[in-house]
């Protein structure tokens, strides 16, 4: 699960760790192979930390939504290529689906 959460998603362009936690998790191998750089943020109060985390998460979610919108449009274009448009004439017989609601 850690590998999945640390891998960047194609549609959102973010990792699940970034979208949920607001930062990337470091694996043990990352700590052993390279020194920790750029993650030494110091906050004067809890309120500063919360404000910083909220702003990071809001920005990440805004960007992820915009990336998802672009990905959805791309998938729609790919889907529409294979769809055949069907037109019906007046008086033409057609099948009409009425889904049943199952009780119980």
OpenMM code with the backbone's topology and positions (N, CA, C; nanometers):
from openmm import Vec3, app, unit

residues = "UNK UNK UNK UNK UNK UNK UNK UNK UNK UNK UNK UNK UNK UNK UNK UNK UNK UNK UNK UNK UNK UNK UNK UNK UNK UNK UNK UNK UNK UNK UNK UNK UNK UNK UNK UNK UNK UNK UNK UNK UNK UNK UNK UNK UNK UNK UNK UNK UNK UNK UNK UNK UNK UNK UNK UNK UNK UNK UNK UNK UNK UNK UNK UNK UNK UNK UNK UNK UNK UNK UNK UNK UNK UNK UNK UNK UNK UNK UNK UNK UNK UNK UNK UNK UNK UNK UNK UNK UNK UNK UNK UNK UNK UNK UNK UNK UNK UNK UNK UNK UNK UNK UNK UNK".split()
positions = [
    Vec3(0.0820, -0.1189, 0.0000),
    Vec3(0.0000, 0.0000, 0.0000),
    Vec3(0.0870, 0.1262, 0.0000),
    Vec3(0.2001, 0.1191, 0.0662),
    Vec3(0.2876, 0.2365, 0.0707),
    Vec3(0.3383, 0.2719, -0.0682),
    Vec3(0.3677, 0.1713, -0.1488),
    Vec3(0.4159, 0.1967, -0.2846),
    Vec3(0.3066, 0.2621, -0.3684),
    Vec3(0.1820, 0.2168, -0.3534),
    Vec3(0.0716, 0.2775, -0.4280),
    Vec3(0.0513, 0.4225, -0.3847),
    Vec3(0.0551, 0.4469, -0.2549),
    Vec3(0.0312, 0.5823, -0.2041),
    Vec3(0.1437, 0.6781, -0.2412),
    Vec3(0.2615, 0.6245, -0.2711),
    Vec3(0.3754, 0.7089, -0.3054),
    Vec3(0.3916, 0.7262, -0.4559),
    Vec3(0.3108, 0.6572, -0.5363),
    Vec3(0.3238, 0.6692, -0.6817),
    Vec3(0.2273, 0.7751, -0.7348),
    Vec3(0.2756, 0.8509, -0.8312),
    Vec3(0.1987, 0.9607, -0.8887),
    Vec3(0.0893, 0.9068, -0.9797),
    Vec3(-0.0326, 0.9544, -0.9618),
    Vec3(-0.1461, 0.9099, -1.0425),
    Vec3(-0.1457, 0.9847, -1.1749),
    Vec3(-0.1765, 0.9134, -1.2814),
    Vec3(-0.1705, 0.9714, -1.4151),
    Vec3(-0.2733, 1.0833, -1.4348),
    Vec3(-0.3913, 1.0678, -1.3778),
    Vec3(-0.4965, 1.1675, -1.3988),
    Vec3(-0.4792, 1.2917, -1.3130),
    Vec3(-0.4446, 1.2742, -1.1858),
    Vec3(-0.4351, 1.3893, -1.0959),
    Vec3(-0.2979, 1.4545, -1.0980),
    Vec3(-0.1965, 1.3820, -1.1403),
    Vec3(-0.0570, 1.4269, -1.1392),
    Vec3(-0.0028, 1.4452, -0.9973),
    Vec3(-0.0710, 1.3877, -0.8981),
    Vec3(-0.0281, 1.3921, -0.7591),
    Vec3(-0.0298, 1.2514, -0.7005),
    Vec3(0.0442, 1.2319, -0.5921),
    Vec3(0.0382, 1.1060, -0.5194),
    Vec3(-0.0756, 1.1136, -0.4185),
    Vec3(-0.1336, 0.9997, -0.3800),
    Vec3(-0.2345, 1.0020, -0.2744),
    Vec3(-0.1807, 1.0608, -0.1437),
    Vec3(-0.0520, 1.0370, -0.1140),
    Vec3(0.0070, 1.0967, 0.0063),
    Vec3(-0.0042, 1.2485, 0.0033),
    Vec3(0.0247, 1.3093, -0.1095),
    Vec3(0.0212, 1.4552, -0.1195),
    Vec3(-0.1212, 1.5073, -0.1044),
    Vec3(-0.2179, 1.4381, -0.1638),
    Vec3(-0.3558, 1.4862, -0.1585),
    Vec3(-0.4199, 1.4659, -0.0217),
    Vec3(-0.3736, 1.3674, 0.0549),
    Vec3(-0.4328, 1.3408, 0.1857),
    Vec3(-0.3525, 1.4060, 0.2983),
    Vec3(-0.2206, 1.3918, 0.2927),
    Vec3(-0.1358, 1.4393, 0.4024),
    Vec3(-0.0763, 1.5779, 0.3790),
    Vec3(-0.0735, 1.6227, 0.2531),
    Vec3(-0.0140, 1.7510, 0.2224),
    Vec3(0.1371, 1.7458, 0.2080),
    Vec3(0.1937, 1.6283, 0.2060),
    Vec3(0.3384, 1.6100, 0.1894),
    Vec3(0.3641, 1.4680, 0.1402),
    Vec3(0.4857, 1.4454, 0.0953),
    Vec3(0.5256, 1.3115, 0.0524),
    Vec3(0.5885, 1.2380, 0.1700),
    Vec3(0.5585, 1.1117, 0.1851),
    Vec3(0.6232, 1.0302, 0.2879),
    Vec3(0.7589, 0.9850, 0.2381),
    Vec3(0.8511, 0.9742, 0.3292),
    Vec3(0.9830, 0.9234, 0.2933),
    Vec3(0.9925, 0.7792, 0.3382),
    Vec3(1.0366, 0.6931, 0.2475),
    Vec3(1.0565, 0.5530, 0.2810),
    Vec3(1.1920, 0.5367, 0.3484),
    Vec3(1.2126, 0.4232, 0.4116),
    Vec3(1.3391, 0.3963, 0.4780),
    Vec3(1.4547, 0.4006, 0.3787),
    Vec3(1.4321, 0.3491, 0.2585),
    Vec3(1.5373, 0.3507, 0.1565),
    Vec3(1.5752, 0.4943, 0.1189),
    Vec3(1.4784, 0.5848, 0.1165),
    Vec3(1.5078, 0.7254, 0.0868),
    Vec3(1.5969, 0.7865, 0.1944),
    Vec3(1.5708, 0.7515, 0.3175),
    Vec3(1.6500, 0.8068, 0.4273),
    Vec3(1.7911, 0.7506, 0.4297),
    Vec3(1.8063, 0.6238, 0.3918),
    Vec3(1.9376, 0.5594, 0.3934),
    Vec3(2.0229, 0.6070, 0.2762),
    Vec3(1.9624, 0.6195, 0.1589),
    Vec3(2.0389, 0.6505, 0.0384),
    Vec3(2.0726, 0.7975, 0.0215),
    Vec3(1.9908, 0.8863, 0.0744),
    Vec3(2.0195, 1.0280, 0.0549),
    Vec3(1.9802, 1.1064, 0.1789),
    Vec3(2.0509, 1.2136, 0.2055),
    Vec3(2.0141, 1.2962, 0.3210),
    Vec3(1.8838, 1.3701, 0.2961),
    Vec3(1.8132, 1.4016, 0.4024),
    Vec3(1.6862, 1.4729, 0.3929),
    Vec3(1.7151, 1.6192, 0.3619),
    Vec3(1.6521, 1.6684, 0.2531),
    Vec3(1.6744, 1.8066, 0.2130),
    Vec3(1.5406, 1.8731, 0.1864),
    Vec3(1.5315, 2.0000, 0.2217),
    Vec3(1.4137, 2.0788, 0.1869),
    Vec3(1.2899, 2.0509, 0.2679),
    Vec3(1.2964, 1.9677, 0.3718),
    Vec3(1.1785, 1.9356, 0.4511),
    Vec3(1.1891, 1.9910, 0.5927),
    Vec3(1.2742, 2.0878, 0.6147),
    Vec3(1.2965, 2.1375, 0.7504),
    Vec3(1.2203, 2.2678, 0.7738),
    Vec3(1.0893, 2.2668, 0.7608),
    Vec3(1.0087, 2.3859, 0.7851),
    Vec3(0.9861, 2.4006, 0.9349),
    Vec3(1.0061, 2.5191, 0.9841),
    Vec3(0.9834, 2.5485, 1.1253),
    Vec3(0.8659, 2.6438, 1.1375),
    Vec3(0.7768, 2.6157, 1.2307),
    Vec3(0.6591, 2.6991, 1.2504),
    Vec3(0.6615, 2.7547, 1.3914),
    Vec3(0.6178, 2.8794, 1.4070),
    Vec3(0.6170, 2.9440, 1.5379),
    Vec3(0.5021, 2.8953, 1.6255),
    Vec3(0.3925, 2.8546, 1.5616),
    Vec3(0.2778, 2.8089, 1.6398),
    Vec3(0.2034, 2.7009, 1.5618),
    Vec3(0.1136, 2.6372, 1.6325),
    Vec3(0.0300, 2.5350, 1.5691),
    Vec3(-0.0578, 2.5984, 1.4627),
    Vec3(-0.1043, 2.7192, 1.4883),
    Vec3(-0.1901, 2.7880, 1.3915),
    Vec3(-0.1171, 2.8116, 1.2592),
    Vec3(0.0118, 2.8462, 1.2660),
    Vec3(0.0901, 2.8648, 1.1434),
    Vec3(0.1011, 2.7353, 1.0653),
    Vec3(0.1243, 2.6247, 1.1371),
    Vec3(0.1345, 2.4936, 1.0715),
    Vec3(0.0024, 2.4571, 1.0039),
    Vec3(-0.1076, 2.4763, 1.0762),
    Vec3(-0.2399, 2.4420, 1.0217),
    Vec3(-0.2707, 2.5279, 0.8998),
    Vec3(-0.2418, 2.6572, 0.9073),
    Vec3(-0.2662, 2.7450, 0.7936),
    Vec3(-0.1831, 2.7026, 0.6724),
    Vec3(-0.0561, 2.6684, 0.6944),
    Vec3(0.0315, 2.6243, 0.5855),
    Vec3(-0.0189, 2.4935, 0.5243),
    Vec3(-0.0587, 2.3987, 0.6101),
    Vec3(-0.1094, 2.2702, 0.5609),
    Vec3(-0.2390, 2.2894, 0.4830),
    Vec3(-0.3286, 2.3734, 0.5345),
    Vec3(-0.4541, 2.3982, 0.4639),
    Vec3(-0.4296, 2.4611, 0.3274),
    Vec3(-0.3396, 2.5554, 0.3199),
    Vec3(-0.3140, 2.6200, 0.1913),
    Vec3(-0.2503, 2.5224, 0.0928),
    Vec3(-0.1608, 2.4346, 0.1408),
    Vec3(-0.1012, 2.3336, 0.0527),
    Vec3(-0.2070, 2.2375, 0.0003),
    Vec3(-0.2947, 2.1914, 0.0907),
    Vec3(-0.3980, 2.0961, 0.0498),
    Vec3(-0.4987, 2.1603, -0.0453),
    Vec3(-0.5401, 2.2831, -0.0186),
    Vec3(-0.6347, 2.3502, -0.1087),
    Vec3(-0.5759, 2.3682, -0.2480),
    Vec3(-0.4494, 2.4073, -0.2549),
    Vec3(-0.3845, 2.4245, -0.3847),
    Vec3(-0.3689, 2.2913, -0.4572),
    Vec3(-0.3287, 2.1867, -0.3840),
    Vec3(-0.3134, 2.0543, -0.4449),
    Vec3(-0.4476, 2.0026, -0.4958),
    Vec3(-0.5541, 2.0211, -0.4180),
    Vec3(-0.6862, 1.9743, -0.4609),
    Vec3(-0.7369, 2.0534, -0.5811),
    Vec3(-0.7101, 2.1850, -0.5836),
    Vec3(-0.7513, 2.2659, -0.6981),
    Vec3(-0.6805, 2.2194, -0.8246),
    Vec3(-0.5498, 2.1955, -0.8148),
    Vec3(-0.4748, 2.1483, -0.9312),
    Vec3(-0.5187, 2.0083, -0.9735),
    Vec3(-0.5442, 1.9212, -0.8752),
    Vec3(-0.5889, 1.7851, -0.9074),
    Vec3(-0.7230, 1.7884, -0.9796),
    Vec3(-0.8156, 1.8748, -0.9344),
    Vec3(-0.9453, 1.8859, -1.0028),
    Vec3(-0.9280, 1.9341, -1.1464),
    Vec3(-0.8385, 2.0297, -1.1674),
    Vec3(-0.8183, 2.0779, -1.3044),
    Vec3(-0.7546, 1.9694, -1.3913),
    Vec3(-0.6621, 1.8917, -1.3350),
    Vec3(-0.6019, 1.7818, -1.4101),
    Vec3(-0.7054, 1.6732, -1.4401),
    Vec3(-0.7943, 1.6453, -1.3435),
    Vec3(-0.8997, 1.5461, -1.3663),
    Vec3(-0.9965, 1.5925, -1.4747),
    Vec3(-1.0246, 1.7217, -1.4792),
    Vec3(-1.1129, 1.7755, -1.5839),
    Vec3(-1.0504, 1.7544, -1.7216),
    Vec3(-0.9217, 1.7816, -1.7343),
    Vec3(-0.8517, 1.7612, -1.8623),
    Vec3(-0.8506, 1.6134, -1.8992),
    Vec3(-0.8256, 1.5258, -1.8006),
    Vec3(-0.8233, 1.3813, -1.8279),
    Vec3(-0.9615, 1.3312, -1.8693),
    Vec3(-1.0673, 1.3836, -1.8062),
    Vec3(-1.2032, 1.3418, -1.8417),
    Vec3(-1.2376, 1.3837, -1.9846),
    Vec3(-1.1975, 1.5034, -2.0241),
    Vec3(-1.2217, 1.5475, -2.1613),
    Vec3(-1.1472, 1.4591, -2.2612),
    Vec3(-1.0257, 1.4208, -2.2266),
    Vec3(-0.9478, 1.3340, -2.3143),
    Vec3(-1.0138, 1.1972, -2.3289),
    Vec3(-1.0601, 1.1409, -2.2163),
    Vec3(-1.1284, 1.0113, -2.2219),
    Vec3(-1.2587, 1.0217, -2.3014),
    Vec3(-1.3296, 1.1340, -2.2880),
    Vec3(-1.4538, 1.1524, -2.3632),
    Vec3(-1.4270, 1.1549, -2.5130),
    Vec3(-1.3224, 1.2251, -2.5541),
    Vec3(-1.2878, 1.2294, -2.6965),
    Vec3(-1.2550, 1.0900, -2.7487),
    Vec3(-1.1804, 1.0119, -2.6710),
    Vec3(-1.1463, 0.8750, -2.7113),
    Vec3(-1.2722, 0.7890, -2.7197),
    Vec3(-1.3631, 0.8043, -2.6233),
    Vec3(-1.4872, 0.7272, -2.6234),
    Vec3(-1.5750, 0.7658, -2.7418),
    Vec3(-1.5857, 0.8948, -2.7700),
    Vec3(-1.6738, 0.9422, -2.8765),
    Vec3(-1.6307, 0.8955, -3.0148),
    Vec3(-1.5050, 0.8626, -3.0326),
    Vec3(-1.4578, 0.8135, -3.1622),
    Vec3(-1.5254, 0.6810, -3.1977),
    Vec3(-1.5475, 0.5965, -3.0966),
    Vec3(-1.6021, 0.4627, -3.1208),
    Vec3(-1.7545, 0.4579, -3.1190),
    Vec3(-1.8197, 0.5624, -3.0737),
    Vec3(-1.9649, 0.5626, -3.0610),
    Vec3(-2.0289, 0.5957, -3.1953),
    Vec3(-2.1293, 0.5168, -3.2324),
    Vec3(-2.2031, 0.5418, -3.3558),
    Vec3(-2.3319, 0.6158, -3.3208),
    Vec3(-2.3559, 0.7240, -3.3876),
    Vec3(-2.4772, 0.8016, -3.3623),
    Vec3(-2.5960, 0.7301, -3.4255),
    Vec3(-2.7031, 0.7151, -3.3479),
    Vec3(-2.8242, 0.6494, -3.3951),
    Vec3(-2.9369, 0.7515, -3.3994),
    Vec3(-3.0049, 0.7554, -3.5124),
    Vec3(-3.1201, 0.8444, -3.5242),
    Vec3(-3.2446, 0.7603, -3.5481),
    Vec3(-3.3542, 0.8047, -3.4902),
    Vec3(-3.4804, 0.7331, -3.5043),
    Vec3(-3.5796, 0.8226, -3.5771),
    Vec3(-3.6606, 0.7601, -3.6593),
    Vec3(-3.7631, 0.8332, -3.7325),
    Vec3(-3.8977, 0.8232, -3.6634),
    Vec3(-3.9863, 0.9114, -3.7025),
    Vec3(-4.1217, 0.9116, -3.6471),
    Vec3(-4.1920, 0.7839, -3.6908),
    Vec3(-4.2538, 0.7130, -3.5962),
    Vec3(-4.3252, 0.5900, -3.6255),
    Vec3(-4.2371, 0.4661, -3.6275),
    Vec3(-4.1090, 0.4805, -3.6080),
    Vec3(-4.0168, 0.3664, -3.6081),
    Vec3(-4.0274, 0.2943, -3.4738),
    Vec3(-4.0275, 0.1590, -3.4779),
    Vec3(-4.0345, 0.0797, -3.3567),
    Vec3(-3.8973, 0.0770, -3.2892),
    Vec3(-3.8976, 0.0962, -3.1562),
    Vec3(-3.7734, 0.0915, -3.0782),
    Vec3(-3.7980, 0.0148, -2.9492),
    Vec3(-3.6912, -0.0355, -2.8889),
    Vec3(-3.6987, -0.0984, -2.7576),
    Vec3(-3.6796, 0.0107, -2.6536),
    Vec3(-3.7628, 0.0087, -2.5484),
    Vec3(-3.7545, 0.1067, -2.4416),
    Vec3(-3.7329, 0.0330, -2.3110),
    Vec3(-3.6264, 0.0642, -2.2405),
    Vec3(-3.5916, -0.0048, -2.1154),
    Vec3(-3.6561, 0.0680, -1.9974),
    Vec3(-3.7322, -0.0059, -1.9193),
    Vec3(-3.7886, 0.0461, -1.7948),
    Vec3(-3.7292, -0.0387, -1.6828),
    Vec3(-3.6311, 0.0145, -1.6080),
    Vec3(-3.5699, -0.0660, -1.5025),
    Vec3(-3.6687, -0.0946, -1.3900),
    Vec3(-3.6686, -0.2186, -1.3456),
    Vec3(-3.7580, -0.2596, -1.2377),
    Vec3(-3.6967, -0.2235, -1.1038),
    Vec3(-3.7786, -0.1794, -1.0140),
    Vec3(-3.7328, -0.1552, -0.8783),
    Vec3(-3.7664, -0.2789, -0.7954),
    Vec3(-3.6619, -0.3455, -0.7485),
    Vec3(-3.6822, -0.4682, -0.6696),
    Vec3(-3.7112, -0.4318, -0.5249),
    Vec3(-3.8170, -0.4909, -0.4726),
    Vec3(-3.8557, -0.4662, -0.3340),
    Vec3(-3.7912, -0.5720, -0.2466),
    Vec3(-3.7330, -0.5296, -0.1363),
    Vec3(-3.6741, -0.6250, -0.0419),
    Vec3(-3.5362, -0.6521, -0.0803),
] * unit.nanometer
topology = app.Topology()
chain = topology.addChain("A")
for resn in residues:
    res = topology.addResidue(resn, chain)
    for name in ("N", "CA", "C"):
        topology.addAtom(name, app.Element.getBySymbol(name[0]), res)
